[in-house]
Amino acid sequence: MKKVGIALLGLGVVGSRTYRILQSKAHKIEEDFGVSIEVRHVLEKDLSKANALGIDPAIVSCDIQNVINDKEISVVAEFFGGIEPARTFLIAALKAGKSVVTSNKELFSKHWPELEAAAKETGAGIYFEASCGGGVPIIRALHESMQGNDVLEIKGIVNGTTNYILSNMSEKGSDYSDTLKEAQRLGYAEANPSADVDGFDSTYKLSILSSLSFHKRVPYTAIYREGISAVTKEDIKYGKEFGLTVKLLAISKNVNGKIEAHVYPAFIPDDHPLAKVSGAFNGIYVVGDNVGELMFYGKGAGDLPTGSAIVSDIVYAATREHHRRYPFILEEEAQDFNNDFESEYFIRLVAKDQTGVLSEITGILGKAGISIDSMVQKAGDHGKATIVLITQKTTECTFRQAIESLKNATCVNEIANVIRVEK
């Protein structure tokens, strides 16, 4: 039976789980693929972690050269997270002809061209299934199963923390700050939650998914990004009156050869497949020109789903004679982005509760060429009313100009919030 030596860089939560899965599924892997996976080296400074897993201390060190110089190691799996030393170690492994496996979406999004160039030198492979969607097998689906299609659109919930927060705000009627604190207490959100709630994590993932789908390098810096901290329980309550649910969406489209890539909170109809994705789960909706609509759903984070995806990549890398190449990543960044994209909009504003106000507001929007799809008005206190509008499609530039006009209208006290609507 073929034996394949691997190295594990780090024994954190996911690294430790990956080792356990490799041990528990060793017989299955041997039977299904005719290959025996041998962990030949572990890079970890905390020996207690290795001891807890029953790993021989003789194969544990802090020196990457022990991995690079071992010619019996052909696959290196990285669990450090962040940029360094992960970037330096993976490039060294690739230049030594070793394939790499990673779930590190920030590293991959920011340094994919460097990694691909190093891999191309030696013919080594790069595997990153776990970088987007945890246990959801979206990377392989886009790269292999969609060969008979041009991908037209990706629309995904790819961050479990923000989906947990928004789902709980919707179900319990709680406000953002209280729900965030609960998520932190339960371990769904970090002490510093910015990477999740400000949309960075979703942006890194969308950069990877968009590049794969459209065969163009879509850098994370070119993706429009908004987080969820401005979403309120009042917005969610009014959205329900229109049959809408709010989600943090990662959206990428190929519109007449131009790429539109955005991360932002948006309302979607209650009957959309993504509206049913709740809690810390992920869902990715893909449209192909031939296959039509596809929906991928599953746990997007955690040691079990992530470890599962990493083991899948390790086995895949260990059994390939020829590895995947991504030549488009070495080309110049895609320049054909459309930043003045079209959307429908949810507008919640506070206005004077008097005759003619609705006419004035709709007149301002109409002058900008923006039509109203639906509207509700709720009487408030002290001569004020809450007005909620859903517009028909308009461009971002046109909408922003109209909002400025509304802010200057004497009948409008406050633009409470603006959220996009995706249908």
C-alpha positions as CSV (number, residue, x, y, z in Angstrom):
1,M,0.0,0.0,0.0
2,K,1.2,3.5,-0.8
3,K,2.4,5.5,2.2
4,V,2.2,9.3,2.2
5,G,4.0,11.3,4.9
6,I,2.4,14.5,6.1
7,A,3.2,17.3,8.5
8,L,0.8,19.3,10.7
9,L,1.8,22.9,11.5
10,G,0.1,23.6,14.8
11,L,-2.1,21.7,17.2
12,G,-4.8,24.2,18.0
13,V,-8.4,23.3,18.1
14,V,-8.7,22.5,14.4
15,G,-5.2,21.0,14.1
16,S,-5.9,18.6,17.0
17,R,-9.3,17.6,15.6
18,T,-7.7,17.0,12.2
19,Y,-5.2,14.6,13.8
20,R,-8.0,12.8,15.6
21,I,-10.0,12.4,12.4
22,L,-7.0,11.1,10.5
23,Q,-6.5,8.5,13.2
24,S,-10.2,7.5,13.5
25,K,-10.7,7.3,9.7
26,A,-7.3,5.7,8.8
27,H,-8.8,2.3,8.0
28,K,-11.5,3.9,5.8
29,I,-9.0,6.0,3.9
30,E,-6.8,2.9,3.3
31,E,-9.8,0.9,2.0
32,D,-11.3,3.7,-0.1
33,F,-8.1,5.2,-1.6
34,G,-5.4,2.6,-1.1
35,V,-3.2,5.0,0.7
36,S,-1.8,5.1,4.3
37,I,-1.5,8.6,5.7
38,E,1.5,8.9,8.2
39,V,1.9,12.0,10.3
40,R,5.7,12.3,10.2
41,H,6.2,15.7,11.9
42,V,4.2,18.1,14.0
43,L,5.2,21.8,14.4
44,E,4.1,22.8,17.9
45,K,5.8,24.5,20.8
46,D,3.3,23.3,23.4
47,L,4.2,19.6,24.0
48,S,1.2,19.1,26.3
49,K,-1.0,19.3,23.2
50,A,0.9,16.6,21.5
51,N,0.9,14.5,24.6
52,A,-2.8,14.8,24.9
53,L,-3.2,13.2,21.5
54,G,-0.6,10.5,22.1
55,I,1.8,11.8,19.5
56,D,5.4,10.6,19.8
57,P,7.4,13.6,21.2
58,A,10.2,12.6,18.8
59,I,8.3,14.0,15.8
60,V,7.3,17.3,17.5
61,S,9.5,20.4,17.2
62,C,9.4,24.1,16.5
63,D,11.7,24.0,13.5
64,I,10.1,24.2,10.1
65,Q,13.4,22.9,8.5
66,N,12.6,19.5,10.0
67,V,9.5,19.5,7.8
68,I,11.2,21.0,4.7
69,N,14.2,18.6,4.8
70,D,12.2,15.4,5.3
71,K,11.8,14.0,1.7
72,E,9.2,11.6,2.9
73,I,6.8,14.4,3.7
74,S,4.7,15.3,0.6
75,V,1.8,17.1,2.2
76,V,1.9,20.0,4.8
77,A,-1.3,21.1,6.6
78,E,-1.2,24.5,8.2
79,F,-3.3,25.5,11.3
80,F,-1.6,28.7,12.5
81,G,-4.0,31.2,11.1
82,G,-3.0,34.8,10.4
83,I,-0.3,35.8,7.9
84,E,3.0,35.0,9.5
85,P,4.7,32.6,10.0
86,A,2.1,30.7,7.9
87,R,2.9,32.5,4.6
88,T,6.7,31.9,5.0
89,F,6.3,28.3,6.0
90,L,3.9,27.4,3.2
91,I,6.0,29.1,0.5
92,A,9.0,27.2,1.8
93,A,7.0,23.9,1.7
94,L,5.8,24.5,-1.9
95,K,9.3,25.4,-3.1
96,A,10.4,22.1,-1.6
97,G,7.8,20.3,-3.7
98,K,5.4,19.6,-0.9
99,S,1.7,20.2,-1.5
100,V,0.0,22.4,1.1
101,V,-3.5,22.3,2.8
102,T,-4.9,25.3,4.6
103,S,-8.1,26.8,5.9
104,N,-6.5,30.2,6.3
105,K,-8.8,32.5,4.2
106,E,-7.0,35.7,5.2
107,L,-3.6,34.4,4.1
108,F,-5.0,32.8,0.9
109,S,-7.0,35.9,-0.1
110,K,-4.1,38.2,0.4
111,H,-1.2,36.0,-0.9
112,W,-2.7,33.5,-3.3
113,P,-0.5,34.7,-6.2
114,E,2.7,34.1,-4.2
115,L,1.6,30.7,-3.2
116,E,0.5,29.8,-6.7
117,A,3.9,31.0,-8.1
118,A,5.8,28.9,-5.6
119,A,3.6,25.8,-6.4
120,K,4.1,26.3,-10.1
121,E,7.9,26.1,-9.7
122,T,7.8,22.5,-8.4
123,G,4.4,21.2,-9.5
124,A,3.1,21.0,-5.9
125,G,-0.5,21.5,-5.1
126,I,-2.5,24.0,-3.0
127,Y,-5.7,22.8,-1.3
128,F,-8.0,25.1,0.5
129,E,-11.5,23.6,0.7
130,A,-11.9,24.5,4.4
131,S,-11.1,28.2,3.7
132,C,-14.7,29.1,2.6
133,G,-17.7,27.6,4.3
134,G,-15.9,25.2,6.8
135,G,-17.4,21.8,6.1
136,V,-19.4,23.0,3.0
137,P,-17.7,21.5,-0.1
138,I,-18.0,24.6,-2.2
139,I,-14.4,24.9,-3.5
140,R,-14.3,21.5,-5.2
141,A,-17.8,22.1,-6.5
142,L,-16.8,25.3,-8.2
143,H,-13.5,24.1,-9.5
144,E,-14.6,20.6,-10.7
145,S,-18.3,20.2,-10.8
146,M,-19.0,23.4,-12.6
147,Q,-16.8,22.8,-15.6
148,G,-19.9,22.6,-17.8
149,N,-21.0,26.0,-16.7
150,D,-20.2,29.7,-16.6
151,V,-20.9,30.8,-13.1
152,L,-23.3,33.8,-13.3
153,E,-23.8,34.6,-9.6
154,I,-22.7,33.6,-6.1
155,K,-24.8,34.7,-3.1
156,G,-23.7,33.4,0.2
157,I,-23.9,33.5,4.0
158,V,-20.3,32.6,4.7
159,N,-19.8,33.8,8.3
160,G,-21.5,31.9,11.1
161,T,-20.9,34.5,13.8
162,T,-22.9,37.2,12.0
163,N,-25.6,34.8,10.9
164,Y,-26.0,33.7,14.5
165,I,-26.3,37.3,15.6
166,L,-28.8,38.3,13.0
167,S,-30.8,35.1,13.4
168,N,-31.1,35.6,17.1
169,M,-32.1,39.3,16.7
170,S,-34.8,38.2,14.4
171,E,-36.1,35.3,16.5
172,K,-35.9,37.0,19.9
173,G,-36.4,40.6,19.0
174,S,-33.2,41.5,20.9
175,D,-30.9,44.3,19.9
176,Y,-27.4,44.1,18.3
177,S,-25.2,44.8,21.4
178,D,-27.0,42.3,23.6
179,T,-26.9,39.6,21.0
180,L,-23.2,40.2,20.3
181,K,-22.5,39.8,24.0
182,E,-24.4,36.5,24.1
183,A,-22.5,35.3,21.0
184,Q,-19.2,36.1,22.8
185,R,-20.3,34.3,25.9
186,L,-21.2,31.2,23.9
187,G,-17.9,31.3,22.0
188,Y,-19.5,32.2,18.6
189,A,-17.8,35.6,18.6
190,E,-14.3,36.6,19.5
191,A,-13.5,39.2,22.2
192,N,-12.6,41.5,19.3
193,P,-15.4,40.6,16.8
194,S,-14.4,43.1,14.1
195,A,-13.2,40.5,11.6
196,D,-16.6,38.9,11.6
197,V,-19.1,41.7,12.3
198,D,-17.4,44.3,10.1
199,G,-17.4,41.9,7.2
200,F,-13.7,41.2,6.7
201,D,-14.0,37.4,7.1
202,S,-16.7,37.3,4.5
203,T,-14.7,39.6,2.2
204,Y,-11.7,37.3,2.2
205,K,-13.9,34.3,1.4
206,L,-15.7,36.1,-1.4
207,S,-12.4,37.1,-2.9
208,I,-11.5,33.4,-3.1
209,L,-14.9,32.2,-4.4
210,S,-15.1,35.0,-7.0
211,S,-11.7,34.3,-8.3
212,L,-12.5,30.6,-8.7
213,S,-15.9,31.2,-10.3
214,F,-14.9,33.9,-12.8
215,H,-11.3,32.8,-13.5
216,K,-10.0,36.3,-12.7
217,R,-8.1,37.5,-9.7
218,V,-10.6,39.3,-7.6
219,P,-8.6,40.9,-4.7
220,Y,-10.3,41.5,-1.4
221,T,-9.5,45.2,-1.7
222,A,-11.8,45.5,-4.7
223,I,-14.8,44.1,-2.8
224,Y,-17.3,46.6,-1.4
225,R,-17.8,45.9,2.3
226,E,-20.2,46.8,5.1
227,G,-20.7,45.1,8.4
228,I,-23.9,44.4,10.5
229,S,-23.4,46.7,13.5
230,A,-25.9,49.3,12.1
231,V,-28.8,46.7,11.8
232,T,-31.4,47.2,14.5
233,K,-34.3,45.2,15.8
234,E,-36.6,47.9,14.4
235,D,-35.2,47.3,10.9
236,I,-35.8,43.5,11.3
237,K,-39.3,44.1,12.7
238,Y,-40.3,46.3,9.7
239,G,-38.6,43.9,7.3
240,K,-40.9,41.1,8.5
241,E,-43.9,43.2,7.5
242,F,-42.7,43.0,3.9
243,G,-41.9,39.3,4.2
244,L,-38.1,39.9,4.3
245,T,-35.3,38.5,6.4
246,V,-31.9,40.2,6.9
247,K,-28.6,38.4,6.3
248,L,-25.0,39.4,5.9
249,L,-24.5,38.4,2.2
250,A,-21.4,37.9,0.2
251,I,-22.5,38.5,-3.4
252,S,-20.6,38.2,-6.6
253,K,-22.0,38.5,-10.1
254,N,-20.7,38.5,-13.7
255,V,-22.9,41.1,-15.4
256,N,-22.0,41.5,-19.1
257,G,-18.4,40.7,-18.5
258,K,-18.1,43.1,-15.5
259,I,-17.7,41.7,-12.0
260,E,-19.8,43.0,-9.1
261,A,-18.5,41.8,-5.7
262,H,-20.0,43.1,-2.4
263,V,-20.4,42.1,1.2
264,Y,-23.2,43.8,3.1
265,P,-26.3,43.2,5.2
266,A,-29.3,42.8,2.9
267,F,-33.0,41.8,3.2
268,I,-34.0,38.7,1.2
269,P,-37.5,37.3,0.7
270,D,-38.6,34.8,3.3
271,D,-39.0,32.1,0.6
272,H,-35.4,32.5,-0.7
273,P,-33.3,29.4,0.2
274,L,-30.8,31.5,2.1
275,A,-33.5,32.9,4.4
276,K,-33.8,29.5,6.0
277,V,-30.1,29.4,6.9
278,S,-30.1,30.2,10.6
279,G,-27.8,30.1,13.6
280,A,-24.1,29.5,12.9
281,F,-24.7,27.7,9.7
282,N,-23.5,28.7,6.2
283,G,-25.4,28.7,2.9
284,I,-24.0,29.4,-0.5
285,Y,-26.3,29.9,-3.5
286,V,-24.7,29.4,-6.9
287,V,-26.2,30.0,-10.4
288,G,-24.7,28.5,-13.5
289,D,-25.7,29.1,-17.1
290,N,-26.5,25.5,-17.7
291,V,-27.2,23.8,-14.3
292,G,-29.3,26.7,-13.0
293,E,-29.6,27.2,-9.3
294,L,-27.6,25.3,-6.7
295,M,-27.7,25.5,-2.9
296,F,-24.9,24.4,-0.6
297,Y,-25.6,24.3,3.1
298,G,-23.8,23.2,6.3
299,K,-21.7,24.1,9.3
300,G,-19.3,26.9,8.4
301,A,-17.0,26.8,11.3
302,G,-15.9,24.6,14.2
303,D,-13.3,21.9,14.7
304,L,-15.4,19.0,13.3
305,P,-16.6,20.5,10.0
306,T,-13.3,22.3,9.4
307,G,-11.2,19.3,10.3
308,S,-13.4,17.1,8.0
309,A,-12.7,19.4,5.0
310,I,-9.0,19.5,5.8
311,V,-8.7,15.7,5.9
312,S,-10.6,15.5,2.6
313,D,-7.9,17.9,1.1
314,I,-5.1,15.9,2.7
315,V,-6.4,12.7,1.1
316,Y,-7.0,14.4,-2.2
317,A,-3.5,15.9,-2.3
318,A,-2.0,12.5,-1.3
319,T,-3.6,10.6,-4.1
320,R,-3.1,13.1,-7.0
321,E,-0.4,12.6,-9.6
322,H,-1.0,16.0,-11.1
323,H,-2.2,18.9,-9.0
324,R,-4.6,21.7,-9.8
325,R,-3.3,24.9,-11.3
326,Y,-4.8,28.4,-11.1
327,P,-3.1,30.3,-13.9
328,F,-5.5,33.2,-13.7
329,I,-4.2,34.0,-10.2
330,L,-0.8,34.9,-11.7
331,E,-2.3,37.3,-14.1
332,E,-3.1,41.0,-13.4
333,E,-5.9,41.8,-11.1
334,A,-9.3,42.0,-12.8
335,Q,-9.9,45.6,-13.7
336,D,-13.5,45.3,-15.0
337,F,-15.4,45.9,-11.8
338,N,-18.8,47.6,-11.7
339,N,-19.1,49.7,-8.5
340,D,-22.2,51.5,-9.5
341,F,-24.3,48.4,-9.1
342,E,-28.1,48.2,-9.0
343,S,-30.2,47.2,-6.0
344,E,-33.5,47.7,-4.3
345,Y,-33.4,49.5,-1.0
346,F,-35.2,49.5,2.3
347,I,-35.4,53.0,3.8
348,R,-36.6,53.6,7.3
349,L,-37.0,57.3,8.1
350,V,-38.7,59.5,10.7
351,A,-40.7,62.4,9.3
352,K,-43.3,65.0,10.4
353,D,-46.7,63.4,10.9
354,Q,-48.6,65.9,8.7
355,T,-50.5,66.1,5.4
356,G,-48.4,66.0,2.3
357,V,-45.2,64.4,3.8
358,L,-45.6,61.2,1.8
359,S,-46.1,63.1,-1.4
360,E,-43.0,65.2,-0.7
361,I,-40.9,62.1,0.0
362,T,-42.1,60.1,-3.0
363,G,-41.6,63.2,-5.1
364,I,-38.0,63.6,-4.1
365,L,-37.4,59.9,-5.0
366,G,-39.4,60.2,-8.2
367,K,-37.3,63.2,-9.3
368,A,-34.2,61.0,-9.0
369,G,-35.9,58.4,-11.1
370,I,-36.5,56.0,-8.1
371,S,-39.9,54.2,-8.0
372,I,-41.5,52.9,-4.8
373,D,-42.3,49.2,-4.6
374,S,-44.1,49.1,-1.2
375,M,-44.5,51.3,1.8
376,V,-45.8,51.4,5.4
377,Q,-46.3,54.3,7.8
378,K,-46.6,54.2,11.5
379,A,-47.8,57.1,13.7
380,G,-45.4,58.0,16.4
381,D,-45.1,60.4,19.3
382,H,-44.6,64.2,19.4
383,G,-46.0,64.7,15.8
384,K,-43.6,62.3,14.2
385,A,-44.2,59.2,12.0
386,T,-42.0,56.3,11.0
387,I,-42.1,55.7,7.2
388,V,-40.6,52.6,5.7
389,L,-40.1,52.3,1.9
390,I,-38.9,49.6,-0.4
391,T,-37.7,51.0,-3.6
392,Q,-37.5,49.4,-7.0
393,K,-34.1,48.8,-8.5
394,T,-31.8,51.8,-8.9
395,T,-28.0,52.4,-9.1
396,E,-25.9,53.0,-6.0
397,C,-24.9,56.4,-7.2
398,T,-28.5,57.5,-8.0
399,F,-29.7,56.2,-4.6
400,R,-27.0,58.0,-2.6
401,Q,-27.8,61.3,-4.3
402,A,-31.5,60.8,-3.5
403,I,-30.8,60.0,0.2
404,E,-28.8,63.3,0.4
405,S,-31.9,65.1,-0.9
406,L,-34.1,63.4,1.6
407,K,-31.8,64.4,4.5
408,N,-32.1,68.0,3.4
409,A,-35.9,67.9,3.2
410,T,-37.7,69.9,5.9
411,C,-40.3,67.2,6.4
412,V,-37.7,64.5,7.2
413,N,-36.4,64.4,10.8
414,E,-34.0,61.5,10.4
415,I,-32.9,58.8,8.0
416,A,-32.9,56.0,10.6
417,N,-31.4,53.3,8.3
418,V,-30.8,52.1,4.8
419,I,-30.4,48.4,3.9
420,R,-30.2,46.8,0.5
421,V,-32.8,44.3,-0.7
422,E,-31.8,41.3,-2.7
423,K,-34.4,39.2,-4.5
